[in-house]
Amino acid sequence: MNKTHYNQFTIDYIGAVKRNLNIQINESGEAGCFPDFIEDSHILNLKNDLQAIWENSTDAINIVQSKHDAVIQSGLFGLVNDLDTALKIGFLMSDRVVLIDYLFERILTKKDPSKIDRTHLSVIASSLVNALPLAKSGRIVIIPSPFDWYPETKKIIKEVVNQLDMSPDLMSLLNMLSITKLCQLHPYTIAESEENYLSIINSQIDCVDTIGRDGGNFAYKGILGALLSEKLLNDTEMKIALNIPLSVYFEIIGSNENFYSKYLTEITKDGSIYAQNNINRIRNSLLREIEERNKVDFRGLAKGATVVGGVGCAAIALASVITVVSAPLVITGAVMGLSATLTGLVNSKSKNEDIVISMFKKLYDA
């Protein structure tokens, strides 16, 4: 008998997308969906399959509410064009990303199959299928819109609608904001343009106060942290991290659960006013570490060992030979095993290395 995974709803949801839209995985492990091959019948079958599993969506809500198998959760709001980037931003702040269903309730049940934009559907579907391995490990959970299952959501939206002009983006923010305290998650989004960034920073983000000071501060850090993370990944040398496959990217980030809170504190320090300072500080620290790493060679190690007098002549001789025949950054197990002092010279700096910079170095080198 097959055991049901605790995140089975999300797994089945993405599985239905993959199956009905005939999404293929290429040699690089990336999902591909071809808009021209999607027929009305495929869309209708997908709608029916999702309708059949929808009663199980309460299980997904329970997972998020209880934070089952998660340390820190973040919740993506807003319509984004690049879901892969949005997920990578979320995983800089948390070990689980919560997605509010958009495909089923907003597209499939609202539009006739012939009226659905095939290109838009393909982009959404491919991104979801790319995230399937992370759904299987419980790192991504899809839930229905809180507007339909959490009474407080409607109350919050009603309060704000009397004060501000309601837009789809603001509605999406309030939808996720309403479950911030209930599910202990950081609402977040990506801007994808400077205009959107300024709109969120200058107006939308002020709505976090509608859930009280404590919850508002928590939400503010998530939203600001994500917007600045987007700038960090897009506008600096760290842009290469966006090319790493999503599952590999998470494996690197998820290797140290202490990273999330430390990173979020650093990137949001002193609020949006010091945004560029925080980005520059992380970027410059990373570049310094990379530069220092590239300076390491055995001639320096051998000299240091001689000064402290802790390495025997044989070890120094072997190190000297290796520096002639090998690249400066190659450190073999044979050399490392000869002396605790030599090992200490190599590892002393890494022991004190900042966890945030260390993680970005791993992404940079991936």
BAVEXMAR-211731 format. One record per residue (C-alpha): x, y, z; residue in one letter; chain; residue number from 1. Coordinates in steps of 0.1 Angstrom, whole numbers, padded with zeros to 4 digits. Each point is the difference from the previous one (the first is absolute). Last residue first. Layout:
# residues N
       X       Y       Z   residuo   cadena   num
       X       Y       Z         A        A   NUM
...
***
This chain:
# residues 366
       X       Y       Z   residuo   cadena   num
    0274    0264   -0080         A        A   366
    0029    0023    0008         D        A   365
   -0021    0032    0005         Y        A   364
   -0026   -0020    0019         L        A   363
    0026   -0014    0023         K        A   362
    0015    0035    0004         K        A   361
   -0035    0013    0008         F        A   360
   -0002   -0025    0029         M        A   359
    0034    0010    0014         S        A   358
   -0009    0036   -0002         I        A   357
   -0032   -0005    0020         V        A   356
    0017   -0023    0026         I        A   355
    0028    0025    0007         D        A   354
    0034   -0018    0000         E        A   353
    0015   -0007    0033         N        A   352
    0007   -0037   -0006         K        A   351
    0008    0007   -0036         S        A   350
    0030    0022    0011         K        A   349
    0017   -0027    0021         S        A   348
   -0005   -0028   -0026         N        A   347
    0031    0002   -0021         V        A   346
    0024    0010    0027         L        A   345
   -0016   -0025    0024         G        A   344
    0005   -0029   -0024         T        A   343
    0037    0009   -0002         L        A   342
    0002    0000    0038         T        A   341
   -0018   -0033    0002         A        A   340
    0027   -0015   -0022         S        A   339
    0005   -0027   -0025         L        A   338
   -0037   -0008   -0007         G        A   337
   -0006    0032   -0019         M        A   336
    0029   -0008   -0024         V        A   335
   -0014   -0034   -0008         A        A   334
   -0035    0012   -0004         G        A   333
    0011    0023   -0028         T        A   332
   -0003    0038   -0001         I        A   331
   -0003    0014   -0035         V        A   330
   -0005    0038    0001         L        A   329
    0034    0009   -0012         P        A   328
   -0001   -0023   -0031         A        A   327
    0024   -0030    0003         S        A   326
    0035   -0009   -0011         V        A   325
    0021    0027    0017         V        A   324
   -0022    0005    0030         T        A   323
   -0001   -0037    0005         I        A   322
    0038   -0003    0004         V        A   321
    0000    0028    0027         S        A   320
   -0028   -0017    0019         A        A   319
    0019   -0033    0000         L        A   318
    0031    0018    0013         A        A   317
   -0019    0017    0027         I        A   316
   -0016   -0033    0011         A        A   315
    0034   -0017    0000         A        A   314
    0016    0028    0020         C        A   313
   -0025   -0003    0028         G        A   312
   -0028    0025    0006         V        A   311
   -0005    0018    0032         G        A   310
    0028    0025   -0001         G        A   309
   -0024    0030    0000         V        A   308
    0021    0018   -0026         V        A   307
    0005   -0031   -0021         T        A   306
   -0038   -0007   -0002         A        A   305
   -0006    0035   -0012         G        A   304
    0026   -0003   -0028         K        A   303
   -0015   -0034   -0011         A        A   302
   -0035    0015   -0001         L        A   301
    0011    0030   -0020         G        A   300
    0018   -0022   -0025         R        A   299
   -0030   -0023    0000         F        A   298
   -0023    0025   -0016         D        A   297
   -0030    0022    0010         V        A   296
   -0005    0032   -0019         K        A   295
   -0032   -0012   -0017         N        A   294
   -0016   -0004    0034         R        A   293
    0008    0036    0009         E        A   292
   -0016    0013   -0032         E        A   291
   -0031   -0021    0006         I        A   290
   -0003    0012    0036         E        A   289
    0004    0036   -0011         R        A   288
   -0027   -0004   -0027         L        A   287
   -0024   -0014    0025         L        A   286
    0006    0028    0025         S        A   285
   -0005    0025   -0027         N        A   284
   -0034   -0015   -0011         R        A   283
   -0013   -0003    0036         I        A   282
    0010    0036    0008         R        A   281
   -0013    0013   -0033         N        A   280
   -0034   -0016    0005         I        A   279
   -0003    0014    0035         N        A   278
    0011    0035   -0011         N        A   277
   -0025   -0001   -0029         Q        A   276
   -0029   -0007    0024         A        A   275
    0010    0026    0027         Y        A   274
   -0033    0019   -0003         I        A   273
   -0019   -0032   -0005         S        A   272
    0005   -0011    0036         G        A   271
    0028    0004    0025         D        A   270
    0013   -0036   -0006         K        A   269
   -0022   -0018   -0026         T        A   268
    0027   -0020   -0018         I        A   267
    0019   -0008    0032         E        A   266
   -0030   -0011    0021         T        A   265
   -0013   -0021   -0029         L        A   264
    0033   -0017   -0004         Y        A   263
    0004   -0009    0036         K        A   262
   -0036   -0013    0002         S        A   261
    0004   -0022   -0030         Y        A   260
    0036   -0013    0004         F        A   259
   -0006   -0018    0033         N        A   258
   -0016   -0029   -0019         E        A   257
    0033   -0009   -0016         N        A   256
    0000   -0024   -0030         S        A   255
   -0033    0015   -0012         G        A   254
    0017    0026   -0021         I        A   253
    0021   -0025   -0019         I        A   252
   -0028   -0026   -0004         E        A   251
   -0023    0029   -0010         F        A   250
    0021    0010   -0029         Y        A   249
    0004   -0036   -0011         V        A   248
   -0038   -0004   -0001         S        A   247
   -0005    0033   -0018         L        A   246
    0026   -0007   -0028         P        A   245
    0028    0027    0002         I        A   244
   -0004    0027   -0025         N        A   243
   -0014    0025    0025         L        A   242
    0032   -0004    0020         A        A   241
    0020    0016   -0028         I        A   240
   -0016    0033    0009         K        A   239
    0022    0000    0031         M        A   238
    0024    0023   -0018         E        A   237
   -0024    0028    0008         T        A   236
   -0032    0016   -0014         D        A   235
   -0023   -0030   -0003         N        A   234
    0008   -0020    0031         L        A   233
    0005    0029    0024         L        A   232
   -0030    0019   -0015         K        A   231
   -0023   -0030    0005         E        A   230
    0014   -0004    0035         S        A   229
   -0010    0036    0007         L        A   228
   -0036   -0006   -0010         L        A   227
    0000   -0033    0019         A        A   226
    0013    0016    0032         G        A   225
   -0024    0029   -0002         L        A   224
   -0030   -0023   -0002         I        A   223
    0012   -0024    0026         G        A   222
    0012    0027    0024         K        A   221
   -0033    0018   -0003         Y        A   220
   -0020   -0031    0007         A        A   219
    0017   -0006    0034         F        A   218
   -0004    0037    0009         N        A   217
   -0036   -0001   -0009         G        A   216
   -0007   -0031    0020         G        A   215
    0014    0017    0031         D        A   214
   -0015    0034   -0007         R        A   213
   -0035   -0011   -0009         G        A   212
   -0016   -0017   -0030         I        A   211
   -0009    0032   -0018         T        A   210
    0036    0012    0005         D        A   209
    0012   -0020   -0030         V        A   208
   -0019    0024   -0022         C        A   207
    0030    0024   -0001         D        A   206
    0017   -0025   -0024         I        A   205
   -0025    0010   -0028         Q        A   204
    0010    0037   -0001         S        A   203
    0036    0011   -0005         N        A   202
    0018   -0033    0001         I        A   201
   -0026   -0019   -0021         I        A   200
   -0003    0028   -0026         S        A   199
    0037    0006    0000         L        A   198
    0007   -0037   -0008         Y        A   197
   -0027    0000   -0027         N        A   196
    0016    0029   -0018         E        A   195
    0035   -0015    0004         E        A   194
   -0012   -0031   -0018         S        A   193
   -0003   -0038    0008         E        A   192
   -0014    0009    0034         A        A   191
    0003   -0033    0019         I        A   190
   -0024   -0011    0027         T        A   189
    0000   -0008    0037         Y        A   188
   -0023   -0009    0029         P        A   187
    0022   -0014    0029         H        A   186
   -0019   -0029    0016         L        A   185
   -0012   -0008    0035         Q        A   184
   -0031   -0018   -0013         C        A   183
   -0027    0018    0020         L        A   182
    0022    0031    0004         K        A   181
    0007    0005   -0037         T        A   180
   -0034   -0013   -0010         I        A   179
   -0016    0034   -0008         S        A   178
    0032    0012   -0017         L        A   177
   -0004   -0026   -0027         M        A   176
   -0034    0013   -0011         N        A   175
    0009    0036    0008         L        A   174
    0030   -0002   -0025         L        A   173
   -0022   -0016   -0027         S        A   172
   -0026    0027    0004         M        A   171
    0027    0026   -0003         L        A   170
    0013   -0015   -0032         D        A   169
   -0035   -0003   -0015         P        A   168
   -0007    0037    0009         S        A   167
   -0022    0015    0027         M        A   166
    0002    0038    0003         D        A   165
    0008    0006    0036         L        A   164
   -0018    0009    0033         Q        A   163
   -0034   -0016   -0003         N        A   162
    0015   -0030   -0017         V        A   161
    0023   -0005    0029         V        A   160
   -0026   -0010    0026         E        A   159
   -0019   -0022   -0024         K        A   158
    0032   -0018   -0010         I        A   157
    0008   -0007    0036         I        A   156
   -0035   -0013    0007         K        A   155
    0000   -0022   -0030         K        A   154
    0033   -0016    0010         T        A   153
   -0011   -0005    0036         E        A   152
   -0026   -0026   -0012         P        A   151
    0027   -0025   -0012         Y        A   150
   -0012   -0026   -0025         W        A   149
   -0010    0017   -0033         D        A   148
    0021    0032    0003         F        A   147
    0029   -0021    0012         P        A   146
    0004   -0011   -0037         S        A   145
    0006   -0037   -0003         P        A   144
    0034   -0014    0011         I        A   143
    0031   -0012   -0019         I        A   142
    0030   -0012    0021         V        A   141
    0036    0002   -0010         I        A   140
    0028   -0014    0022         R        A   139
   -0019   -0032    0009         G        A   138
    0026   -0023   -0015         S        A   137
   -0023   -0011   -0028         K        A   136
   -0009    0036   -0006         A        A   135
    0037    0008   -0004         L        A   134
    0003   -0027   -0027         P        A   133
   -0031    0014   -0017         L        A   132
    0013    0036   -0003         A        A   131
    0010   -0004   -0036         N        A   130
   -0035   -0012   -0006         V        A   129
   -0014    0032    0014         L        A   128
    0023    0022   -0021         S        A   127
   -0010   -0019   -0032         S        A   126
   -0037    0004    0008         A        A   125
    0001    0037    0006         I        A   124
    0020    0007   -0032         V        A   123
   -0022   -0023   -0020         S        A   122
   -0032    0016    0012         L        A   121
    0012    0035   -0009         H        A   120
    0010   -0013   -0035         T        A   119
   -0034   -0018   -0005         R        A   118
   -0021    0031    0009         D        A   117
   -0033   -0014    0011         I        A   116
   -0030    0009   -0021         K        A   115
   -0005   -0034   -0017         S        A   114
    0000   -0017    0035         P        A   113
   -0030    0022    0011         D        A   112
    0011    0022    0029         K        A   111
   -0007    0002    0037         K        A   110
    0005   -0035    0013         T        A   109
    0033   -0006   -0018         L        A   108
    0015    0034    0005         I        A   107
   -0005    0015    0035         R        A   106
   -0011   -0030    0020         E        A   105
    0022   -0027   -0017         F        A   104
    0031    0019   -0011         L        A   103
    0003    0025    0028         Y        A   102
    0004   -0021    0031         D        A   101
    0017    0019    0029         I        A   100
    0037   -0011    0002         L        A    99
    0018   -0007    0033         V        A    98
    0037   -0001   -0001         V        A    97
    0019   -0022    0025         R        A    96
    0035    0001    0014         D        A    95
   -0001    0038    0003         S        A    94
    0016    0033   -0008         M        A    93
    0024   -0008   -0029         L        A    92
   -0025   -0026   -0010         F        A    91
   -0026    0027   -0008         G        A    90
    0024    0017   -0025         I        A    89
    0006   -0033   -0017         K        A    88
   -0038   -0005   -0003         L        A    87
   -0005    0034   -0015         A        A    86
    0028   -0007   -0025         T        A    85
   -0016   -0032   -0011         D        A    84
   -0035    0016   -0001         L        A    83
    0011    0026   -0026         D        A    82
   -0030    0019   -0012         N        A    81
   -0013    0008    0034         V        A    80
   -0036    0005    0011         L        A    79
   -0001    0011    0036         G        A    78
    0006   -0018    0032         F        A    77
    0027   -0026    0010         L        A    76
   -0002   -0013    0035         G        A    75
    0031   -0007    0022         S        A    74
    0004   -0027    0026         Q        A    73
    0028   -0005    0026         I        A    72
    0009   -0032    0017         V        A    71
   -0022   -0024   -0019         A        A    70
   -0010   -0037    0005         D        A    69
   -0036    0010    0009         H        A    68
   -0004    0037    0003         K        A    67
   -0033   -0007    0017         S        A    66
   -0020    0024   -0021         Q        A    65
    0020   -0008   -0031         V        A    64
   -0005   -0038    0003         I        A    63
   -0037    0006    0009         N        A    62
   -0006    0020   -0031         I        A    61
    0015   -0027   -0021         A        A    60
   -0023   -0026    0016         D        A    59
   -0029    0023   -0007         T        A    58
    0009   -0003   -0037         S        A    57
   -0012   -0036    0001         N        A    56
   -0035    0010   -0011         E        A    55
    0017    0014   -0032         W        A    54
    0012   -0034   -0012         I        A    53
   -0029   -0006   -0025         A        A    52
   -0002    0037   -0011         Q        A    51
    0037   -0002   -0008         L        A    50
   -0006   -0029   -0023         D        A    49
   -0030    0016   -0016         N        A    48
    0019    0032   -0008         K        A    47
    0029   -0019   -0014         L        A    46
   -0024   -0020   -0022         N        A    45
   -0016    0033   -0013         L        A    44
    0034    0014   -0008         I        A    43
    0011   -0030   -0019         H        A    42
   -0033   -0001   -0019         S        A    41
    0005    0036   -0011         D        A    40
    0033   -0009   -0016         E        A    39
    0035    0007    0011         I        A    38
    0025   -0008   -0027         F        A    37
    0006    0035   -0012         D        A    36
    0008    0011    0036         P        A    35
    0030   -0024    0003         F        A    34
    0009   -0008    0036         C        A    33
    0036   -0007    0011         G        A    32
    0012   -0011    0034         A        A    31
    0037    0002    0008         E        A    30
    0021   -0030    0011         G        A    29
    0029    0009   -0022         S        A    28
   -0008   -0029   -0023         E        A    27
   -0035    0013   -0006         N        A    26
   -0031   -0006    0021         I        A    25
   -0033   -0001   -0020         Q        A    24
   -0033    0016    0008         I        A    23
   -0030   -0018   -0016         N        A    22
   -0025    0026    0011         L        A    21
   -0021   -0026    0018         N        A    20
    0028   -0019    0017         R        A    19
    0021    0028    0012         K        A    18
   -0029    0021    0012         V        A    17
   -0015   -0030    0018         A        A    16
    0033   -0008    0016         G        A    15
    0002    0036    0013         I        A    14
   -0033   -0004    0018         Y        A    13
    0007   -0035    0011         D        A    12
    0033    0011    0017         I        A    11
   -0018    0030    0015         T        A    10
   -0027   -0022    0014         F        A     9
    0024   -0027    0011         Q        A     8
    0020    0022    0024         N        A     7
   -0003   -0024    0029         Y        A     6
    0010   -0028   -0024         H        A     5
   -0025   -0028   -0003         T        A     4
    0016   -0034    0006         K        A     3
   -0003   -0025   -0028         N        A     2
   -0013   -0034    0009         M        A     1
***
